Amino acid sequence: MAENLFASLNLSAASVMLLIALVAMLESLAFIGLLLPGVALLFGLAFAAGSADIALPGCLLAAFIGAVTGDGLSFLLGRKAAPWVKRWPKVRRHPEWLQHGEAFFHRWGGLSIVSGRFIGPIRPIIPFVAGSCGMSPWRFTAFNLVSALGWAPLYLLPGYLTGQGTHALPSRLLPLLWSLAVLVFMLLLLQQVHRQLHPEAGLYRYLRQHLPKDWPPAPVLMLGFALLLFIVMTLLSLSDLGHSLNRQLLPPLQQAGAHWGLWPLAITLLGDPGLCLALAALSAGYGHWRHAQIQGWGVLVGVGTVLGLNILLKLLFEQPRPPGAALTTFSYPSGHAAGISALVGMSVAWVVHNRHHGLRHLGYLLAAPLILLVALSRPVLGVHWPLDVIAGCAEGLAAAAAYRLWLYRHPAPRPVSMAWLLLLLGTAMLYSGARLQAAAALYLG
């Protein structure tokens, strides 16, 4: 499968390694690396290399050369042209880039070249700072080579080994592995894009200039992405290609779930529509009586709207569930995936929306695994097609993004305790435990 794909794209091993070297260099190049989603790109290239059985030493060497070259060029730029570079309008608009790098370099000295390579926000800045501060070229080169030796395998091996798994798995599981690789790539890409959307980042400033006033970049991008994903999944689900993908992806997911006992069932109960609506109602009451704010009511209205819309969409598309499914209602889109995406997305947005960008970023990262686990539990249990849950997640995330836009115009007067999220999760887990046996009778017979 991978060999045919590469043949159709006319890609050779040399061209893949050249791309790896180029991305590694740009990822390490001063200032450019701050804007490039290098982690996601390197994962995708490494997966492609592993699935096409391109030699690992060659890929590691390419990444090593690219990383060393990028840091070396950044060092020379700092050594020869620092005053000129510091006058660039882009750099003058972002003084924090150099301030953070200089503070880190002055604290750790030569060790900052090694450790800084693994810290995203300052990775492309440290070599430039080292050059501008007059560090010895020979000393810098030694640290550069040592750090690149560890950086190359750390960034390439996860994707490469995942790609190599295409050779070890039976052919019927290959569509699942490729789908998971695409999912990981998309999550890495979204994570890195969101990292560039804090108010001082270049991407944020650029979008601010081109979007209408009062349209914040992050939720606007998420809303557009979620709506586009839902449209694509809908068109795909109604096509023969979508039916084929569903039939290929569902069996391996069900087979994998057969070894997990009751865990898929316990996880899927966390997304029960009734539970999601009840937890949203708790949020409304908590926000109203504990904090005297209306933002919790927005969570209830949003989750209720998503679940009501989901029922209408099921009736509109009339897509049958997989053969042998324990449920008999229509399948597309998944109500559990939509409900958990809306509830978790809105709840996290409410709690972190008036906090600093780093904490918001961490909150969204921690929310993603819970949404994915509940969504994947549906095809694992055989009650939804895989495309159903992708569309359901898109539906819920679109509502969460719209709610985030509303919060920009109606921010809470003071932050809500983050412990509220833990209380919601604990309540959902108690519900899952209490309902497990009854649900087993329904889902598993």
C-alpha positions as a Markdown table, in Angstrom:
| # | Residue | x | y | z |
|---|---|---|---|---|
| 1 | Met | 0.0 | 0.0 | 0.0 |
| 2 | Ala | 2.7 | 2.5 | 1.0 |
| 3 | Glu | 4.9 | 1.6 | -2.0 |
| 4 | Asn | 2.0 | 2.1 | -4.4 |
| 5 | Leu | 1.3 | 5.5 | -2.7 |
| 6 | Phe | 4.9 | 6.6 | -3.1 |
| 7 | Ala | 4.9 | 5.4 | -6.7 |
| 8 | Ser | 1.8 | 7.4 | -7.5 |
| 9 | Leu | 3.4 | 10.5 | -5.9 |
| 10 | Asn | 6.7 | 9.8 | -7.7 |
| 11 | Leu | 8.6 | 10.2 | -4.4 |
| 12 | Ser | 12.0 | 8.5 | -4.0 |
| 13 | Ala | 13.9 | 7.7 | -0.8 |
| 14 | Ala | 16.3 | 10.6 | -1.6 |
| 15 | Ser | 13.4 | 13.1 | -2.0 |
| 16 | Val | 11.9 | 12.0 | 1.3 |
| 17 | Met | 15.2 | 12.4 | 3.1 |
| 18 | Leu | 15.8 | 15.8 | 1.5 |
| 19 | Leu | 12.4 | 16.9 | 2.8 |
| 20 | Ile | 13.3 | 15.7 | 6.3 |
| 21 | Ala | 16.5 | 17.6 | 6.2 |
| 22 | Leu | 14.8 | 20.7 | 4.9 |
| 23 | Val | 12.1 | 20.7 | 7.6 |
| 24 | Ala | 14.6 | 20.0 | 10.3 |
| 25 | Met | 16.7 | 22.9 | 9.1 |
| 26 | Leu | 13.8 | 25.3 | 9.0 |
| 27 | Glu | 12.6 | 24.1 | 12.3 |
| 28 | Ser | 15.9 | 25.1 | 13.8 |
| 29 | Leu | 16.4 | 28.3 | 11.9 |
| 30 | Ala | 16.2 | 31.6 | 13.8 |
| 31 | Phe | 12.7 | 33.1 | 14.0 |
| 32 | Ile | 11.3 | 30.9 | 11.1 |
| 33 | Gly | 11.2 | 27.9 | 13.4 |
| 34 | Leu | 8.8 | 29.8 | 15.7 |
| 35 | Leu | 6.2 | 29.8 | 12.9 |
| 36 | Leu | 6.7 | 26.4 | 11.4 |
| 37 | Pro | 4.7 | 23.4 | 12.7 |
| 38 | Gly | 7.8 | 21.3 | 12.5 |
| 39 | Val | 6.8 | 18.5 | 14.9 |
| 40 | Ala | 3.7 | 17.6 | 12.9 |
| 41 | Leu | 5.6 | 17.8 | 9.6 |
| 42 | Leu | 8.4 | 15.6 | 10.8 |
| 43 | Phe | 6.0 | 13.1 | 12.2 |
| 44 | Gly | 4.2 | 12.9 | 8.8 |
| 45 | Leu | 7.5 | 12.6 | 6.9 |
| 46 | Ala | 8.9 | 10.0 | 9.3 |
| 47 | Phe | 5.7 | 7.9 | 9.1 |
| 48 | Ala | 5.8 | 8.1 | 5.3 |
| 49 | Ala | 9.5 | 7.0 | 5.4 |
| 50 | Gly | 8.8 | 4.1 | 7.7 |
| 51 | Ser | 5.8 | 2.9 | 5.8 |
| 52 | Ala | 7.8 | 3.0 | 2.5 |
| 53 | Asp | 10.7 | 1.1 | 4.2 |
| 54 | Ile | 13.2 | 3.9 | 3.7 |
| 55 | Ala | 16.4 | 3.2 | 5.7 |
| 56 | Leu | 16.2 | 4.6 | 9.2 |
| 57 | Pro | 19.9 | 5.6 | 9.4 |
| 58 | Gly | 19.5 | 7.7 | 6.3 |
| 59 | Cys | 16.5 | 9.5 | 7.7 |
| 60 | Leu | 18.2 | 10.1 | 11.0 |
| 61 | Leu | 21.3 | 11.4 | 9.2 |
| 62 | Ala | 19.1 | 13.8 | 7.1 |
| 63 | Ala | 17.4 | 15.1 | 10.3 |
| 64 | Phe | 20.8 | 15.5 | 12.0 |
| 65 | Ile | 22.3 | 17.4 | 9.1 |
| 66 | Gly | 19.3 | 19.6 | 8.8 |
| 67 | Ala | 19.2 | 20.4 | 12.5 |
| 68 | Val | 23.0 | 21.1 | 12.7 |
| 69 | Thr | 22.7 | 23.3 | 9.5 |
| 70 | Gly | 19.8 | 25.3 | 10.9 |
| 71 | Asp | 21.4 | 26.0 | 14.2 |
| 72 | Gly | 24.7 | 26.8 | 12.5 |
| 73 | Leu | 23.1 | 29.3 | 10.2 |
| 74 | Ser | 21.3 | 30.9 | 13.1 |
| 75 | Phe | 24.5 | 31.1 | 15.0 |
| 76 | Leu | 26.3 | 32.8 | 12.1 |
| 77 | Leu | 23.3 | 35.2 | 11.7 |
| 78 | Gly | 23.6 | 36.2 | 15.3 |
| 79 | Arg | 27.4 | 36.5 | 15.1 |
| 80 | Lys | 27.6 | 38.5 | 11.8 |
| 81 | Ala | 24.3 | 40.4 | 11.5 |
| 82 | Ala | 22.6 | 40.7 | 15.0 |
| 83 | Pro | 22.3 | 44.5 | 15.0 |
| 84 | Trp | 20.7 | 44.4 | 11.5 |
| 85 | Val | 18.4 | 41.5 | 12.4 |
| 86 | Lys | 17.2 | 43.2 | 15.5 |
| 87 | Arg | 16.1 | 46.1 | 13.4 |
| 88 | Trp | 13.7 | 44.0 | 11.4 |
| 89 | Pro | 10.1 | 45.2 | 11.9 |
| 90 | Lys | 9.0 | 41.6 | 12.7 |
| 91 | Val | 11.6 | 41.2 | 15.4 |
| 92 | Arg | 11.0 | 44.7 | 16.8 |
| 93 | Arg | 7.3 | 43.9 | 17.1 |
| 94 | His | 8.2 | 40.8 | 19.2 |
| 95 | Pro | 10.9 | 41.8 | 21.6 |
| 96 | Glu | 9.9 | 38.8 | 23.9 |
| 97 | Trp | 11.5 | 36.4 | 21.3 |
| 98 | Leu | 15.0 | 37.6 | 22.1 |
| 99 | Gln | 14.3 | 38.5 | 25.7 |
| 100 | His | 13.3 | 34.9 | 26.6 |
| 101 | Gly | 16.2 | 33.5 | 24.6 |
| 102 | Glu | 18.8 | 35.8 | 26.1 |
| 103 | Ala | 17.6 | 35.2 | 29.7 |
| 104 | Phe | 17.8 | 31.4 | 29.1 |
| 105 | Phe | 21.2 | 31.6 | 27.5 |
| 106 | His | 22.7 | 33.8 | 30.2 |
| 107 | Arg | 21.4 | 31.5 | 32.9 |
| 108 | Trp | 22.6 | 28.2 | 31.4 |
| 109 | Gly | 25.4 | 29.1 | 29.1 |
| 110 | Gly | 26.6 | 26.4 | 26.7 |
| 111 | Leu | 24.0 | 23.9 | 28.2 |
| 112 | Ser | 21.3 | 26.1 | 26.8 |
| 113 | Ile | 22.3 | 25.0 | 23.3 |
| 114 | Val | 21.6 | 21.4 | 24.3 |
| 115 | Ser | 18.5 | 21.8 | 26.4 |
| 116 | Gly | 17.1 | 24.7 | 24.4 |
| 117 | Arg | 16.8 | 22.5 | 21.3 |
| 118 | Phe | 14.0 | 20.5 | 23.0 |
| 119 | Ile | 12.0 | 23.6 | 24.2 |
| 120 | Gly | 9.7 | 24.7 | 21.5 |
| 121 | Pro | 9.3 | 28.5 | 22.1 |
| 122 | Ile | 13.1 | 29.2 | 22.4 |
| 123 | Arg | 14.6 | 26.4 | 20.2 |
| 124 | Pro | 15.2 | 28.6 | 17.1 |
| 125 | Ile | 16.4 | 31.6 | 19.1 |
| 126 | Ile | 19.1 | 30.2 | 21.3 |
| 127 | Pro | 21.8 | 29.7 | 18.5 |
| 128 | Phe | 21.1 | 33.2 | 17.3 |
| 129 | Val | 21.6 | 34.6 | 20.8 |
| 130 | Ala | 24.7 | 32.5 | 21.3 |
| 131 | Gly | 26.2 | 34.1 | 18.2 |
| 132 | Ser | 25.2 | 37.6 | 19.1 |
| 133 | Cys | 26.7 | 37.2 | 22.6 |
| 134 | Gly | 30.1 | 36.2 | 21.1 |
| 135 | Met | 30.2 | 32.5 | 22.0 |
| 136 | Ser | 33.2 | 30.6 | 20.6 |
| 137 | Pro | 32.3 | 29.0 | 17.2 |
| 138 | Trp | 34.1 | 25.8 | 18.2 |
| 139 | Arg | 32.4 | 25.6 | 21.5 |
| 140 | Phe | 29.0 | 26.2 | 19.9 |
| 141 | Thr | 29.7 | 23.5 | 17.2 |
| 142 | Ala | 30.4 | 20.9 | 19.9 |
| 143 | Phe | 27.1 | 21.6 | 21.7 |
| 144 | Asn | 25.3 | 21.8 | 18.4 |
| 145 | Leu | 26.5 | 18.4 | 17.3 |
| 146 | Val | 25.8 | 16.7 | 20.6 |
| 147 | Ser | 22.2 | 18.1 | 20.9 |
| 148 | Ala | 21.4 | 17.2 | 17.3 |
| 149 | Leu | 22.4 | 13.6 | 18.0 |
| 150 | Gly | 19.6 | 13.3 | 20.6 |
| 151 | Trp | 17.1 | 15.5 | 18.8 |
| 152 | Ala | 17.0 | 13.6 | 15.5 |
| 153 | Pro | 15.8 | 10.2 | 16.9 |
| 154 | Leu | 13.5 | 11.9 | 19.5 |
| 155 | Tyr | 11.6 | 13.7 | 16.7 |
| 156 | Leu | 11.7 | 11.0 | 14.0 |
| 157 | Leu | 11.4 | 7.6 | 15.8 |
| 158 | Pro | 7.7 | 7.9 | 16.9 |
| 159 | Gly | 6.5 | 8.5 | 13.3 |
| 160 | Tyr | 9.0 | 6.1 | 11.7 |
| 161 | Leu | 8.2 | 3.2 | 14.0 |
| 162 | Thr | 4.5 | 3.8 | 13.5 |
| 163 | Gly | 5.0 | 3.7 | 9.7 |
| 164 | Gln | 7.0 | 0.5 | 10.1 |
| 165 | Gly | 4.0 | -1.0 | 11.8 |
| 166 | Thr | 2.3 | -1.1 | 8.4 |
| 167 | His | 4.6 | -4.0 | 7.5 |
| 168 | Ala | 4.0 | -6.0 | 10.7 |
| 169 | Leu | 0.2 | -5.7 | 10.7 |
| 170 | Pro | -2.2 | -7.8 | 8.6 |
| 171 | Ser | -3.5 | -6.0 | 5.5 |
| 172 | Arg | -7.0 | -5.6 | 7.0 |
| 173 | Leu | -5.5 | -3.4 | 9.8 |
| 174 | Leu | -3.6 | -1.1 | 7.5 |
| 175 | Pro | -6.5 | 1.4 | 6.9 |
| 176 | Leu | -6.8 | 1.7 | 10.7 |
| 177 | Leu | -3.1 | 2.4 | 11.2 |
| 178 | Trp | -3.1 | 5.0 | 8.4 |
| 179 | Ser | -6.2 | 6.6 | 9.9 |
| 180 | Leu | -4.6 | 6.8 | 13.3 |
| 181 | Ala | -1.4 | 8.3 | 11.8 |
| 182 | Val | -3.5 | 11.0 | 10.1 |
| 183 | Leu | -5.3 | 11.6 | 13.4 |
| 184 | Val | -2.0 | 12.1 | 15.3 |
| 185 | Phe | -0.7 | 14.4 | 12.5 |
| 186 | Met | -3.8 | 16.5 | 12.7 |
| 187 | Leu | -3.6 | 16.7 | 16.5 |
| 188 | Leu | 0.1 | 17.7 | 16.4 |
| 189 | Leu | -0.7 | 20.3 | 13.7 |
| 190 | Leu | -3.6 | 21.8 | 15.7 |
| 191 | Gln | -1.5 | 21.9 | 18.8 |
| 192 | Gln | 1.3 | 23.8 | 17.1 |
| 193 | Val | -1.1 | 26.2 | 15.4 |
| 194 | His | -2.8 | 27.0 | 18.7 |
| 195 | Arg | 0.6 | 27.6 | 20.3 |
| 196 | Gln | 1.1 | 30.3 | 17.7 |
| 197 | Leu | -2.2 | 32.0 | 18.6 |
| 198 | His | -1.2 | 33.7 | 21.8 |
| 199 | Pro | -1.6 | 37.5 | 21.6 |
| 200 | Glu | 2.1 | 38.2 | 21.1 |
| 201 | Ala | 2.6 | 35.6 | 18.3 |
| 202 | Gly | 3.0 | 36.5 | 14.7 |
| 203 | Leu | 0.2 | 34.3 | 13.4 |
| 204 | Tyr | -2.2 | 35.9 | 15.9 |
| 205 | Arg | -1.2 | 39.4 | 14.9 |
| 206 | Tyr | -1.5 | 38.6 | 11.2 |
| 207 | Leu | -5.0 | 37.1 | 11.6 |
| 208 | Arg | -6.0 | 40.1 | 13.8 |
| 209 | Gln | -5.2 | 42.4 | 10.9 |
| 210 | His | -7.2 | 40.4 | 8.3 |
| 211 | Leu | -10.2 | 39.3 | 10.3 |
| 212 | Pro | -13.1 | 41.6 | 11.1 |
| 213 | Lys | -12.9 | 43.5 | 14.4 |
| 214 | Asp | -14.0 | 41.5 | 17.5 |
| 215 | Trp | -13.4 | 38.2 | 15.7 |
| 216 | Pro | -10.7 | 36.5 | 17.8 |
| 217 | Pro | -8.4 | 34.2 | 15.6 |
| 218 | Ala | -8.3 | 31.0 | 17.6 |
| 219 | Pro | -12.1 | 30.2 | 17.9 |
| 220 | Val | -12.7 | 31.6 | 14.4 |
| 221 | Leu | -10.1 | 29.1 | 13.0 |
| 222 | Met | -11.6 | 26.2 | 15.1 |
| 223 | Leu | -15.1 | 27.1 | 14.0 |
| 224 | Gly | -14.1 | 27.1 | 10.3 |
| 225 | Phe | -12.1 | 23.9 | 10.7 |
| 226 | Ala | -14.9 | 22.1 | 12.5 |
| 227 | Leu | -17.6 | 23.1 | 10.0 |
| 228 | Leu | -15.4 | 22.2 | 7.1 |
| 229 | Leu | -14.6 | 18.8 | 8.7 |
| 230 | Phe | -18.4 | 18.1 | 9.2 |
| 231 | Ile | -19.2 | 19.0 | 5.6 |
| 232 | Val | -16.4 | 16.7 | 4.3 |
| 233 | Met | -17.5 | 13.9 | 6.6 |
| 234 | Thr | -21.1 | 14.3 | 5.5 |
| 235 | Leu | -20.2 | 14.2 | 1.8 |
| 236 | Leu | -17.9 | 11.3 | 2.4 |
| 237 | Ser | -20.4 | 9.3 | 4.4 |
| 238 | Leu | -23.0 | 9.6 | 1.6 |
| 239 | Ser | -20.6 | 8.4 | -1.0 |
| 240 | Asp | -19.4 | 4.9 | -2.0 |
| 241 | Leu | -15.9 | 5.8 | -0.8 |
| 242 | Gly | -17.2 | 6.6 | 2.6 |
| 243 | His | -19.1 | 3.3 | 2.8 |
| 244 | Ser | -16.0 | 1.5 | 1.8 |
| 245 | Leu | -13.9 | 3.3 | 4.5 |
| 246 | Asn | -16.4 | 2.6 | 7.2 |
| 247 | Arg | -16.5 | -1.1 | 6.3 |
| 248 | Gln | -12.7 | -1.3 | 6.3 |
| 249 | Leu | -12.1 | 0.6 | 9.6 |
| 250 | Leu | -14.9 | -0.8 | 11.7 |
| 251 | Pro | -13.8 | -4.5 | 12.0 |
| 252 | Pro | -10.3 | -3.8 | 13.3 |
| 253 | Leu | -11.6 | -1.4 | 15.8 |
| 254 | Gln | -14.1 | -3.9 | 17.1 |
| 255 | Gln | -11.4 | -6.6 | 17.2 |
| 256 | Ala | -9.1 | -4.3 | 19.2 |
| 257 | Gly | -11.9 | -3.6 | 21.6 |
| 258 | Ala | -12.6 | -7.3 | 22.2 |
| 259 | His | -9.4 | -7.4 | 24.3 |
| 260 | Trp | -10.3 | -4.4 | 26.6 |
| 261 | Gly | -13.1 | -6.1 | 28.6 |
| 262 | Leu | -15.7 | -3.6 | 29.9 |
| 263 | Trp | -13.4 | -0.5 | 29.5 |
| 264 | Pro | -14.9 | 0.6 | 26.1 |
| 265 | Leu | -18.4 | 0.4 | 27.7 |
| 266 | Ala | -17.3 | 2.3 | 30.8 |
| 267 | Ile | -15.8 | 5.0 | 28.6 |
| 268 | Thr | -18.7 | 5.3 | 26.3 |
| 269 | Leu | -21.1 | 5.9 | 29.2 |
| 270 | Leu | -19.2 | 9.2 | 29.9 |
| 271 | Gly | -20.7 | 10.5 | 26.7 |
| 272 | Asp | -24.4 | 9.5 | 27.3 |
| 273 | Pro | -26.5 | 12.4 | 26.0 |
| 274 | Gly | -28.6 | 12.5 | 29.2 |
| 275 | Leu | -25.5 | 12.7 | 31.3 |
| 276 | Cys | -23.9 | 15.5 | 29.2 |
| 277 | Leu | -27.1 | 17.5 | 29.5 |
| 278 | Ala | -27.3 | 16.9 | 33.2 |
| 279 | Leu | -23.7 | 18.0 | 33.8 |
| 280 | Ala | -24.3 | 21.1 | 31.6 |
| 281 | Ala | -27.3 | 21.9 | 33.9 |
| 282 | Leu | -25.0 | 21.5 | 36.9 |
| 283 | Ser | -22.6 | 24.0 | 35.4 |
| 284 | Ala | -25.4 | 26.5 | 34.8 |
| 285 | Gly | -26.5 | 26.2 | 38.4 |
| 286 | Tyr | -22.9 | 26.4 | 39.8 |
| 287 | Gly | -22.1 | 29.4 | 37.7 |
| 288 | His | -25.3 | 31.2 | 38.6 |
| 289 | Trp | -25.5 | 30.6 | 42.3 |
| 290 | Arg | -21.8 | 30.3 | 43.2 |
| 291 | His | -20.3 | 33.0 | 40.9 |
| 292 | Ala | -23.4 | 35.0 | 39.9 |
| 293 | Gln | -22.5 | 34.8 | 36.2 |
| 294 | Ile | -24.4 | 33.7 | 33.1 |
| 295 | Gln | -21.6 | 31.9 | 31.3 |
| 296 | Gly | -22.5 | 28.5 | 32.8 |
| 297 | Trp | -26.0 | 28.9 | 31.2 |
| 298 | Gly | -24.2 | 29.2 | 27.9 |
| 299 | Val | -22.8 | 25.7 | 28.4 |
| 300 | Leu | -26.3 | 24.3 | 29.0 |
| 301 | Val | -27.8 | 26.1 | 26.0 |
| 302 | Gly | -24.8 | 25.0 | 23.8 |
| 303 | Val | -25.0 | 21.3 | 24.8 |
| 304 | Gly | -28.8 | 21.2 | 24.6 |
| 305 | Thr | -28.6 | 22.8 | 21.1 |
| 306 | Val | -26.0 | 20.3 | 19.9 |
| 307 | Leu | -28.0 | 17.3 | 21.2 |
| 308 | Gly | -31.2 | 18.6 | 19.7 |
| 309 | Leu | -29.5 | 19.3 | 16.4 |
| 310 | Asn | -28.0 | 15.9 | 16.4 |
| 311 | Ile | -31.4 | 14.2 | 16.6 |
| 312 | Leu | -32.6 | 16.3 | 13.6 |
| 313 | Leu | -29.4 | 15.4 | 11.6 |
| 314 | Lys | -30.0 | 11.7 | 12.3 |
| 315 | Leu | -33.6 | 12.0 | 10.9 |
| 316 | Leu | -32.3 | 14.0 | 7.9 |
| 317 | Phe | -29.6 | 11.6 | 6.8 |
| 318 | Glu | -31.3 | 8.3 | 7.9 |
| 319 | Gln | -28.0 | 6.4 | 8.0 |
| 320 | Pro | -28.4 | 2.9 | 9.4 |
| 321 | Arg | -26.1 | 1.6 | 12.1 |
| 322 | Pro | -23.6 | -1.2 | 11.5 |
| 323 | Pro | -25.0 | -4.7 | 11.2 |
| 324 | Gly | -25.6 | -6.3 | 14.5 |
| 325 | Ala | -25.5 | -3.0 | 16.5 |
| 326 | Ala | -27.2 | -3.1 | 19.8 |
| 327 | Leu | -29.0 | 0.2 | 19.0 |
| 328 | Thr | -31.7 | 0.7 | 16.4 |
| 329 | Thr | -31.9 | 4.4 | 15.9 |
| 330 | Phe | -30.2 | 6.2 | 13.0 |
| 331 | Ser | -26.4 | 6.4 | 13.1 |
| 332 | Tyr | -25.1 | 9.6 | 11.6 |
| 333 | Pro | -23.7 | 11.7 | 13.3 |
| 334 | Ser | -22.8 | 10.2 | 16.7 |
| 335 | Gly | -24.7 | 11.8 | 19.5 |
| 336 | His | -22.2 | 10.6 | 22.1 |
| 337 | Ala | -19.3 | 12.1 | 20.2 |
| 338 | Ala | -21.2 | 15.3 | 19.7 |
| 339 | Gly | -22.3 | 15.5 | 23.3 |
| 340 | Ile | -18.9 | 14.9 | 24.9 |
| 341 | Ser | -17.2 | 17.2 | 22.5 |
| 342 | Ala | -19.6 | 20.0 | 23.2 |
| 343 | Leu | -19.7 | 19.5 | 27.0 |
| 344 | Val | -15.9 | 19.1 | 27.4 |
| 345 | Gly | -15.1 | 21.8 | 24.9 |
| 346 | Met | -17.4 | 24.4 | 26.4 |
| 347 | Ser | -16.6 | 23.5 | 30.0 |
| 348 | Val | -12.9 | 23.9 | 29.5 |
| 349 | Ala | -13.4 | 27.1 | 27.5 |
| 350 | Trp | -15.5 | 28.5 | 30.3 |
| 351 | Val | -13.0 | 27.7 | 33.0 |
| 352 | Val | -9.8 | 28.8 | 31.2 |
| 353 | His | -11.1 | 31.6 | 28.9 |
| 354 | Asn | -10.0 | 34.5 | 31.2 |
| 355 | Arg | -6.6 | 32.9 | 32.1 |
| 356 | His | -3.2 | 33.2 | 30.3 |
| 357 | His | -2.7 | 31.5 | 26.9 |
| 358 | Gly | -0.4 | 28.8 | 28.3 |
| 359 | Leu | -3.0 | 27.5 | 30.7 |
| 360 | Arg | -5.7 | 27.6 | 28.0 |
| 361 | His | -3.4 | 25.6 | 25.8 |
| 362 | Leu | -2.8 | 23.0 | 28.5 |
| 363 | Gly | -6.5 | 22.8 | 29.2 |
| 364 | Tyr | -7.4 | 22.0 | 25.6 |
| 365 | Leu | -4.6 | 19.5 | 25.4 |
| 366 | Leu | -5.9 | 17.6 | 28.4 |
| 367 | Ala | -9.5 | 17.7 | 27.1 |
| 368 | Ala | -8.6 | 16.1 | 23.7 |
| 369 | Pro | -7.9 | 12.6 | 25.0 |
| 370 | Leu | -11.2 | 12.3 | 26.9 |
| 371 | Ile | -13.1 | 13.4 | 23.7 |
| 372 | Leu | -11.2 | 10.9 | 21.6 |
| 373 | Leu | -11.6 | 8.0 | 24.0 |
| 374 | Val | -15.4 | 8.5 | 24.1 |
| 375 | Ala | -15.6 | 8.9 | 20.4 |
| 376 | Leu | -13.5 | 5.8 | 19.6 |
| 377 | Ser | -15.5 | 3.7 | 22.1 |
| 378 | Arg | -18.6 | 4.0 | 19.8 |
| 379 | Pro | -17.1 | 2.0 | 16.8 |
| 380 | Val | -15.2 | -0.2 | 19.2 |
| 381 | Leu | -18.6 | -1.3 | 20.5 |
| 382 | Gly | -20.0 | -1.6 | 17.0 |
| 383 | Val | -22.8 | 0.9 | 17.4 |
| 384 | His | -21.4 | 3.6 | 15.1 |
| 385 | Trp | -19.4 | 3.8 | 11.9 |
| 386 | Pro | -16.0 | 5.5 | 12.3 |
| 387 | Leu | -17.1 | 8.5 | 10.1 |
| 388 | Asp | -20.1 | 9.0 | 12.4 |
| 389 | Val | -17.9 | 9.8 | 15.4 |
| 390 | Ile | -15.7 | 12.2 | 13.4 |
| 391 | Ala | -18.7 | 14.1 | 12.3 |
| 392 | Gly | -20.1 | 14.1 | 15.8 |
| 393 | Cys | -16.8 | 15.5 | 17.2 |
| 394 | Ala | -16.9 | 18.2 | 14.5 |
| 395 | Glu | -20.4 | 19.1 | 15.4 |
| 396 | Gly | -19.6 | 19.4 | 19.1 |
| 397 | Leu | -16.3 | 21.3 | 18.5 |
| 398 | Ala | -18.1 | 23.8 | 16.2 |
| 399 | Ala | -20.5 | 24.6 | 19.0 |
| 400 | Ala | -17.6 | 24.9 | 21.5 |
| 401 | Ala | -15.9 | 27.3 | 19.2 |
| 402 | Ala | -19.1 | 29.4 | 18.8 |
| 403 | Tyr | -19.4 | 29.5 | 22.6 |
| 404 | Arg | -15.8 | 30.6 | 22.8 |
| 405 | Leu | -16.6 | 33.5 | 20.4 |
| 406 | Trp | -19.5 | 34.4 | 22.7 |
| 407 | Leu | -17.2 | 34.4 | 25.7 |
| 408 | Tyr | -15.0 | 37.0 | 24.0 |
| 409 | Arg | -18.0 | 39.4 | 24.0 |
| 410 | His | -19.3 | 38.3 | 27.4 |
| 411 | Pro | -16.3 | 37.3 | 29.5 |
| 412 | Ala | -16.9 | 36.1 | 33.0 |
| 413 | Pro | -16.2 | 38.8 | 35.7 |
| 414 | Arg | -13.8 | 36.4 | 37.5 |
| 415 | Pro | -12.3 | 32.9 | 36.8 |
| 416 | Val | -14.2 | 29.8 | 37.8 |
| 417 | Ser | -12.3 | 27.3 | 39.9 |
| 418 | Met | -10.5 | 24.7 | 37.8 |
| 419 | Ala | -11.6 | 22.1 | 40.4 |
| 420 | Trp | -15.0 | 22.4 | 38.8 |
| 421 | Leu | -13.8 | 20.4 | 35.9 |
| 422 | Leu | -12.5 | 17.6 | 38.2 |
| 423 | Leu | -15.9 | 17.6 | 39.9 |
| 424 | Leu | -17.7 | 17.1 | 36.6 |
| 425 | Leu | -15.3 | 14.3 | 35.6 |
| 426 | Gly | -15.7 | 12.6 | 39.0 |
| 427 | Thr | -19.5 | 12.8 | 38.7 |
| 428 | Ala | -19.4 | 11.3 | 35.2 |
| 429 | Met | -17.2 | 8.4 | 36.4 |
| 430 | Leu | -19.6 | 7.7 | 39.3 |
| 431 | Tyr | -22.5 | 7.6 | 36.7 |
| 432 | Ser | -20.5 | 5.3 | 34.5 |
| 433 | Gly | -19.8 | 2.9 | 37.4 |
| 434 | Ala | -23.4 | 2.9 | 38.5 |
| 435 | Arg | -24.7 | 2.3 | 35.0 |
| 436 | Leu | -22.1 | -0.3 | 33.8 |
| 437 | Gln | -24.1 | -3.5 | 34.5 |
| 438 | Ala | -27.3 | -2.2 | 32.9 |
| 439 | Ala | -25.4 | -0.9 | 29.9 |
| 440 | Ala | -23.6 | -4.2 | 29.5 |
| 441 | Ala | -27.0 | -5.9 | 29.2 |
| 442 | Leu | -28.0 | -3.4 | 26.5 |
| 443 | Tyr | -24.7 | -3.3 | 24.5 |
| 444 | Leu | -23.3 | -6.7 | 25.0 |
| 445 | Gly | -26.5 | -8.7 | 25.5 |
